[in-house]
Amino acid sequence: MATKISMLAIDLAKGSFQVCAVGPDGTVLYNRALSRTRLAALLTEQPTCIVAMEACATSHHWGRVAQRHGHEVRLVPATYVKPFVKRQK
């Protein structure tokens, strides 16, 4: 049985992306690193859900890719993401 994903939270980077899938009750279903091609494939095959990511230079591109497949995109301003950063980059 496939578990329904209600939200995908994506941390964007250059080569690999961290993707966290959250269920309707708020439980984390998986948290894994994906390549560019695998992220594009995930957005294609995933049923419509909310896709959240930090607003940055490439977030608009990935937001358009997600919208093309029917997802609702939410860009989070960097000032709201900063308190959740665990390490300095």
N, C-alpha and C positions, 0 to 999 in steps of 0.2 A: 504494500500500500504506500503510495507517495504522500508525503506530508506537505500540506499547503504552506507556501511561503508568502507572508504578507508584506515583507520589506527586505530589500537588499541594501545593505550599507557598504559603500565602496570607498576604500582609501586609494586614491589615484597616485601613481608614480610613473616613472619612465618605462620600465620594462615589465615589472610584475605588479599586480594589483591585489590588495587584501580585500576579500569579499566576505561579509558576514551576513548569513541568512537568518531572519527572525520569523518565527511562527506567529499566528494570530493571537496567541496568549502571551507573547513576549519572550518565549524561550529561544535560546540560540540553537539553531538546527545544525549549522556548520560555520566554520571560520577558516578559510583557506586562501592561499596565494594562487593567483591565476595569471597566465600570460595574456598579452593583448588579444591574440586570436581566440583563446579559450574564453575570455570575458565577452567578446563579441558573440561567440557561439552560445554562451549562457544567456545573454540578453535575448537572443533569438528564440531559444527553445523554452525559456521560462514563461509560464503563464503570467498575465498582467499582474503587476504588483507595484508598490512604491519603491523607487530607487532613490536613495539619499546619498549625497556626496558633498564634500567640502568644495565651496566655490573657489576655483583656481583657473589657471589658463586653459587646461585641457578639459575641465568639467563641462563646458558648453558643448564640446564635440561629443563627449560620451553621453551627455544628456540628450542630444539630438538622435544619437544611435538608439538609445533606450526608448525615446518617444516614437521613433519609427516602428517599433514593435509593440506599441500600445501601453507602455509603462507610464506611470505618473512620476515625473522627476521633481525632486526637491533639492535645491542647492542650499547648503548651510553656510552662512558667513563664517570666515575664519575666526572671528572674535568669539563665536560660540563654540568652536571646536577646540580652541586653545586649552581650556580647563581639563580636557580629556587626554591630552598628550602625556604619555608616561615617560618618554625619553626625549632628550634634545636631539634634533636632527641637524 
